[in-house]
Amino acid sequence: MRLGDADVAARSSFWLHQALAGDRDLAEPLEGEVSADTCIVGGGYMGLWAAIMLADAGQSVVLIERDICGGGASGRNSGMALPAWSKIAALLALGGTEGAVEVVRASGAAITAIDAFCAAEGIDAWFERRGWLWAASCSAQDGAWDESIALHEHLDLPPPARRVARDEIAALTGSTAFVGGVLDDSAATVHPGFLARGLRRAALRRGVRIFERTAMTGFARRGAPVVTTPRGRVQAGHLVLAMNAWSAGVRHLAPAIFNIASDDGVSKPIPEELARTGLQGGPLVIDSRVFVGGWRATRDGRLNVGVTGGIIGFGGRVDARFDAPSRREADMRALMQAEHPALAAFPLERAWCGAIDRTASGLPLFGALPGNPHILYGYGFSGNGITMTHVGARLLASLILDRDDPLRDSALLRPVTRGFPPEPIRFPGAHLVRGAVRARDRAEHADRRPGVLVRLLAGLAPSGVTPSQANIRRKE
Ligand SMILES: Cc1cc2nc3c(=O)[nH]c(=O)nc-3n(C[C@H](O)[C@H](O)[C@H](O)COP(=O)(O)OP(=O)(O)OC[C@H]3O[C@@H](n4cnc5c(N)ncnc54)[C@H](O)[C@@H]3O)c2cc1C
């Protein structure tokens, strides 16, 4: 089967358009009953990496996807593959030291592994090791990275990044808007859509049976895993729920996450402007706001801009608004106006959004449902899923194959607990907190101290790249 023109046209993500132009393959939906060693629900990076690793270990794998593989966050993100060192405080607060160190190490190794995998499989995912500039656009946010770097020092680990001053940032990016920052050379950029579709092809080559347009409608909570779909059933030795934000629709998984959109835009090709302003070939840039903003140049000479803290679905629902074109083009331009004015007039090609499954600590969680070691979950990537899905797939494969793995002693392996209040408190509460985060950010950029209530409410925001101090200290 092949995806039709109308289906491709209806997708708002620029990356998916580019990727689907050369790969319209669509797997048949599931009809009837199938069985496998492992059934995976969700065809994003998480499900696909898990499928590939399990197939490589000799398992038979069935993967079901409600839409198309890559149709979720994996085909919509900003393509910034970051190591996890900025999350070290949360890793230490929620787990042991050795586990924390292993997660940071594994996240760095995942970047190398993604590159090597793509090279070996003939996937041109535009992998480029450009480095990551984490910078502050106002003095109140300067040093957002200090605690993470100090913790590395304290643990006798090599510094994960080096401090860069205003002049060097200007030389690297063409922007004079930042007051300071750190540069981590290990981070990379990828083409999200080419990566997702490439992983799908690699899974199919390994004999993974993929069924697209096949939603899980339910699963047996007790005994051997059985997954039901509208026209079929899957029986499996293990079940992996790799559903990202849609985990909010699963009663056992919902309490740990809070879904909020991130929005991305891609410009028409502007290689001359990028070269003239110094960004082409430069690092990916992320600021230090709680609702972080980021931008980078793509390999084909476009500007990719991302803003976070967007729409919220009641009860975590990923409703139709998450598939519509983004309404935040003005916010993207305002971000560039503030952080790289020479690029703020970028001619937009497309803007879209997608749901982010934030946990309170900013760390994803993996494990088995209580009372059933055969039903596993991996979600809560909080906007950092490109590397962490690879790390998480390794952990889930270790659990399923009963392999020793130091990741088993890390904070990644933890039970589902309530990170946020239930509805009907969550939805209005989230809007209040979102408003306070924006107000605090405006005040900080105007060199004003935000009011007590704003500080209090903004402190309740879940962690992103920049950890929320209140939340990482709180046991999830
Ligand atoms: C706009 C945006 C920008 C981002 N930028 C970055 C970035 O720069 N760097 C980074 O590291 N991360 C980024 N992320 C986050 C990253 O994309 C995700 O963390 C990552 O893709 C998660 O992979 P996943 O497989 O868990 O989720 P997904 O790719 O969302 O896959 C989950 C899949 O499960 C399917 N599914 C759901 N329910 C069912 C069901 N009932 N039955 C069958 N299938 C189901 C969905 O259709 C979906 O395809 C960004 C996300 C967004 C939205």
The ligand as an SDF file (V2000), in Angstrom:
LIG
                    3D

 53 58  0  0  0  0  0  0  0  0999 V2000
    7.6830   20.1780   17.9990 C   0  0  0  0  0  0  0  0  0  0  0  0
    8.5940   19.2200   18.7200 C   0  0  0  0  0  0  0  0  0  0  0  0
    9.9550   19.4900   18.7960 C   0  0  0  0  0  0  0  0  0  0  0  0
   10.8030   18.5860   19.4420 C   0  0  0  0  0  0  0  0  0  0  0  0
   12.1550   18.7910   19.3930 N   0  0  0  0  0  0  0  0  0  0  0  0
   12.9910   17.8640   19.8850 C   0  0  0  0  0  0  0  0  0  0  0  0
   14.3970   17.9950   19.7180 C   0  0  0  0  0  0  0  0  0  0  0  0
   14.8830   18.9070   19.0720 O   0  0  0  0  0  0  0  0  0  0  0  0
   15.2010   17.0650   20.2940 N   0  0  0  0  0  0  0  0  0  0  0  0
   14.6960   15.9970   20.9630 C   0  0  0  0  0  0  0  0  0  0  0  0
   15.4640   15.1830   21.4670 O   0  0  0  0  0  0  0  0  0  0  0  0
   13.3660   15.8120   21.0910 N   0  0  0  0  0  0  0  0  0  0  0  0
   12.5090   16.7080   20.5580 C   0  0  0  0  0  0  0  0  0  0  0  0
   11.1610   16.5150   20.6530 N   0  0  0  0  0  0  0  0  0  0  0  0
   10.6760   15.3210   21.3530 C   0  0  0  0  0  0  0  0  0  0  0  0
   10.8460   14.0600   20.5210 C   0  0  0  0  0  0  0  0  0  0  0  0
   10.3190   14.2580   19.2400 O   0  0  0  0  0  0  0  0  0  0  0  0
   10.0960   12.9160   21.2190 C   0  0  0  0  0  0  0  0  0  0  0  0
   10.5190   12.8270   22.5480 O   0  0  0  0  0  0  0  0  0  0  0  0
   10.3320   11.5780   20.5360 C   0  0  0  0  0  0  0  0  0  0  0  0
   10.0190   11.6540   19.1770 O   0  0  0  0  0  0  0  0  0  0  0  0
    9.4960   10.5500   21.2550 C   0  0  0  0  0  0  0  0  0  0  0  0
    9.4400    9.3730   20.4950 O   0  0  0  0  0  0  0  0  0  0  0  0
    8.2530    8.3750   20.7530 P   0  0  0  0  0  0  0  0  0  0  0  0
    8.4300    7.2230   19.8690 O   0  0  0  0  0  0  0  0  0  0  0  0
    8.0980    8.1380   22.2110 O   0  0  0  0  0  0  0  0  0  0  0  0
    6.9440    9.2180   20.3620 O   0  0  0  0  0  0  0  0  0  0  0  0
    6.1490    9.3980   18.9800 P   0  0  0  0  0  0  0  0  0  0  0  0
    7.0250    9.6620   17.8510 O   0  0  0  0  0  0  0  0  0  0  0  0
    5.0670   10.3940   19.2640 O   0  0  0  0  0  0  0  0  0  0  0  0
    5.5230    7.9780   18.7610 O   0  0  0  0  0  0  0  0  0  0  0  0
    4.4320    7.5030   19.4950 C   0  0  0  0  0  0  0  0  0  0  0  0
    3.5470    6.8040   18.4840 C   0  0  0  0  0  0  0  0  0  0  0  0
    2.5430    6.0740   19.1780 O   0  0  0  0  0  0  0  0  0  0  0  0
    1.4120    6.0480   18.3400 C   0  0  0  0  0  0  0  0  0  0  0  0
    0.2530    5.6780   19.1360 N   0  0  0  0  0  0  0  0  0  0  0  0
   -0.3170    6.3960   20.1200 C   0  0  0  0  0  0  0  0  0  0  0  0
   -1.3780    5.7580   20.6180 N   0  0  0  0  0  0  0  0  0  0  0  0
   -1.4920    4.5870   19.9330 C   0  0  0  0  0  0  0  0  0  0  0  0
   -2.4070    3.4880   19.9750 C   0  0  0  0  0  0  0  0  0  0  0  0
   -3.4360    3.4600   20.8030 N   0  0  0  0  0  0  0  0  0  0  0  0
   -2.2160    2.4510   19.1310 N   0  0  0  0  0  0  0  0  0  0  0  0
   -1.1650    2.4530   18.2420 C   0  0  0  0  0  0  0  0  0  0  0  0
   -0.2760    3.4870   18.1590 N   0  0  0  0  0  0  0  0  0  0  0  0
   -0.4390    4.5290   18.9920 C   0  0  0  0  0  0  0  0  0  0  0  0
    1.3500    7.4720   17.8050 C   0  0  0  0  0  0  0  0  0  0  0  0
    0.5570    7.5890   16.6370 O   0  0  0  0  0  0  0  0  0  0  0  0
    2.8150    7.7920   17.5770 C   0  0  0  0  0  0  0  0  0  0  0  0
    3.2170    7.5750   16.2430 O   0  0  0  0  0  0  0  0  0  0  0  0
   10.2750   17.4110   20.0540 C   0  0  0  0  0  0  0  0  0  0  0  0
    8.9080   17.1500   19.9810 C   0  0  0  0  0  0  0  0  0  0  0  0
    8.0800   18.0370   19.3150 C   0  0  0  0  0  0  0  0  0  0  0  0
    6.6080   17.7190   19.2380 C   0  0  0  0  0  0  0  0  0  0  0  0
  1  2  1  0
  2  3  1  0
  2 52  2  0
  3  4  2  0
  4  5  1  0
  4 50  1  0
  5  6  2  0
  6  7  1  0
  6 13  1  0
  7  8  2  0
  7  9  1  0
  9 10  1  0
 10 11  2  0
 10 12  1  0
 12 13  2  0
 13 14  1  0
 14 15  1  0
 14 50  1  0
 15 16  1  0
 16 17  1  0
 16 18  1  0
 18 19  1  0
 18 20  1  0
 20 21  1  0
 20 22  1  0
 22 23  1  0
 23 24  1  0
 24 25  2  0
 24 26  1  0
 24 27  1  0
 27 28  1  0
 28 29  2  0
 28 30  1  0
 28 31  1  0
 31 32  1  0
 32 33  1  0
 33 34  1  0
 33 48  1  0
 34 35  1  0
 35 36  1  0
 35 46  1  0
 36 37  1  0
 36 45  1  0
 37 38  2  0
 38 39  1  0
 39 40  1  0
 39 45  2  0
 40 41  1  0
 40 42  2  0
 42 43  1  0
 43 44  2  0
 44 45  1  0
 46 47  1  0
 46 48  1  0
 48 49  1  0
 50 51  2  0
 51 52  1  0
 52 53  1  0
M  END
$$$$
